[in-house]
Amino acid sequence: MGGPLREATGDRIVRLDGGDVHIVEDGPPTAPALVRIHGTAGSTHWWDPVMPMLGVHRVVRIDLLGHGSSAKPASGYSVPDQARRIGAVLDRLGIGHAAVVGHSLGGMVATSLAEQQRDLVRSLTLIDTGPRDDAFQLDGTVGHLLRVPVIGQLLWRLRDSAIRDGLSTAFTRPVRIPDQIIADVRGMTYRSYTSTDRASSAYLRERAMPERLSGLGLPVMVIHGARDKRWLPASYESYAAVPRAGIERLDGVGHTPMFEEPARTAALIRDFVTAGTAH
């Protein structure tokens, strides 16, 4: 097993029963692990703007089932199922402790991972993850129609308009949207999109995020845009009830701080995670 340690750069497929998972690793393999989980219709590429500013960590970005270059099977999209798969991936990588960061749905998956494997997760950073189901604001007219049977399937065949409509609520500040992000959404199946959407609602209806986090006792940082178009911005204040939780409100920013204010977002994550691994 000898040989020099190297930077864990590049992407790979982790073979798992029920569907393979695509990951991208960056950084020294002996550095503290930092896991990043995207939101609905996202992919590993949603983290690209903040990657150069995260300091020295072993960063593992994961495509959820049904997203990016991961498998797109008929089932397995519940939040707990997605979290179990991430736990299996980290086990394959030999990672026993990690700071976990999730954007929107990714924050729910990160929380579910901590519920399942409390000793694995050192800390949680939630970025624009709504606290409860009734705080969700419909993501555009087409986004609403995609949830309607038959109509949604027909629209999915013409999903370029749905992508444009959906991205209009993902950002508040003007940003350049990389072609790869558009391609990743196009690559989803209608089943994977709608199953993921229903899964996030089901997870929040079962128990609200502040209640789930309060029972974990983990360090938590909540970052949210003050002009989020997908979740009611005022709802994020309910996270103040979570012990050991801090709330960072980014003025003038929408649902996707990684693109709208990458330097500030990266600094918040870096400082929080570094403080947690120092103990």
Number of C-alpha atoms within 10 A of each C-alpha: 3 4 5 5 9 10 13 16 15 10 15 12 16 16 15 13 7 14 18 21 26 23 22 18 19 18 20 17 19 13 12 19 25 27 23 23 28 26 25 19 25 24 25 24 18 22 19 13 17 19 16 12 15 20 15 16 20 23 26 24 24 27 26 31 26 31 28 26 21 21 21 23 15 13 15 19 24 20 24 20 17 23 25 17 21 23 21 17 22 19 13 12 12 10 18 14 20 22 25 28 26 23 29 24 27 29 27 28 29 31 28 22 23 23 18 15 15 16 11 19 24 20 24 26 28 25 27 29 24 30 25 22 18 14 15 17 15 14 17 18 11 19 19 14 17 20 16 13 10 11 11 20 18 14 18 21 13 12 18 15 14 23 19 14 16 20 17 15 19 19 22 20 17 9 10 8 12 11 8 13 18 16 13 17 20 20 15 20 18 20 16 21 21 19 17 26 17 14 20 23 17 14 20 18 13 11 13 17 23 20 15 19 23 16 11 15 14 18 20 25 22 23 23 28 25 21 20 24 22 22 27 17 20 11 14 24 13 16 21 13 13 20 16 13 19 17 17 15 17 18 12 14 21 25 28 25 28 20 23 22 20 19 17 15 23 21 15 17 25 18 12 19 27 17 10 13 14 6 5
